[in-house]
């Protein structure tokens, strides 16, 4: 459909749109639940400026979640040019989120390595298979579906004691009435940061993966068709001979 020279971009696949929309709803519900259960709780270890219950961060988080939802309903033309990009990216983002669950349950000391290493592989693969837009969709999906995982893990009691040992000095026993709510607030702030960091990291890896795909394709073409034997370039190729000429 064209109106005044504008071509409306095709929306992403229904599955990709549904996954992003569900992620927005889940993240919003988790934020509301946390604010209801633990509206306050700062301790001397964690800074209140990075607490997700900070008014500035809550406003920023609301804007980001609204932007994610709008991006799903009215995507820009670039990600919609490749019909497979949204699907490939969504699958890779969900794979990252699935691995993020055990990482938050059993890998408290190396969770940062997972957040750096897993996207390095998955987002790059998404870009190689579906272009840079696929990597961006992977980052969007990962940002939303990894939003609530640390919060849910800590609500279930996973890794709280391990993180407490890393945060506090030996022999210091923090007040659980302050420490646990503060830990959840820090996780909420980290989740808001992840909504910016994951798509940005995915965009960078998407560009890298795009050039890897181009280089791989060029290498495959050169290997399949050695230089000097291409039908369009070789003057003696049978396809260039006219009828009636010798050797036709």
Buried (B, 14 or more C-beta within 10 A) or exposed (E): EEEEEEEEBEBBBEEBBEBBBEBBEBBBEBBEBBBEEBEEBBBEBBEBEBBBBBEEBBEBBEEBBEEBBEBBEEBEEEBBEBEEBBBBBBBBBBBBBEBBBEBBBEBBEEBEEBBEEBBEEBBBBBBBBBBBBBBBBBBBBBBBBBBBBBBBBBBEEBBBEEBBEEBBEEEEEBEEEBBBBBBBBBBBBBBBBBBEBBBEBBBBBBEBBBEBBEEEEEEEEEEEEEEEEEEEEEEEEEEEEEEEEEEE
